[in-house]
Amino acid sequence: MHSYTNRLRYDVACLISDLKHIETFQLLRKPQLEQHGLELLDVVDIILEVEKKYGVEITDDLPVFTIHDFAHIIEVQSLRQAS
């Protein structure tokens, strides 16, 4: 499961990199989105893309401040859908 989580983190970093033109390695090194100057509207854009790509729903009550947060949400919802 650990390698799946790492792969999700990498995939999310690549998605954000493509959307916001930030180097993937920078996102992985500093996973806090605010460290890259991303604001609320940027995060909303990312949420919409993650929801579309992974078929998950990220509600307002779920914290998404880091790449790890996105990977965790995707992982948990994927496991629920598989059950």
LINBEL-V705395 format. One record per residue. RES is the residue in one small letter. SS is DSSP state (2 for helix, 1 for strand, 0 for the rest). PHI is phi in whole degrees, -180 to 180 (NA if undefined). Layout:
# LINBEL-V705395
((RES SS PHI) (RES SS PHI))
This chain:
# LINBEL-V705395
((m 0 NA) (h 2 -60) (s 2 -68) (y 2 -64) (t 2 -63) (n 2 -62) (r 2 -65) (l 2 -62) (r 2 -60) (y 2 -64) (d 2 -62) (v 2 -65) (a 2 -61) (c 2 -65) (l 2 -61) (i 2 -65) (s 2 -58) (d 2 -64) (l 2 -72) (k 2 -114) (h 0 57) (i 0 -120) (e 0 -59) (t 2 -57) (f 2 -63) (q 2 -67) (l 2 -66) (l 2 -72) (r 2 -71) (k 0 -124) (p 0 -74) (q 1 -71) (l 2 -63) (e 2 -66) (q 2 -66) (h 2 -108) (g 0 77) (l 0 -79) (e 0 -110) (l 2 -55) (l 2 -64) (d 2 -63) (v 2 -65) (v 2 -61) (d 2 -58) (i 2 -65) (i 2 -57) (l 2 -61) (e 2 -68) (v 2 -64) (e 2 -60) (k 2 -67) (k 2 -69) (y 2 -105) (g 0 65) (v 0 -113) (e 0 -120) (i 0 -109) (t 0 -83) (d 0 -62) (d 0 -85) (l 0 -92) (p 0 -75) (v 0 -133) (f 0 -112) (t 1 -138) (i 2 -61) (h 2 -61) (d 2 -61) (f 2 -61) (a 2 -61) (h 2 -63) (i 2 -61) (i 2 -61) (e 2 -62) (v 2 -63) (q 2 -69) (s 2 -65) (l 2 -66) (r 2 -65) (q 2 -67) (a 2 -76) (s 0 -77))
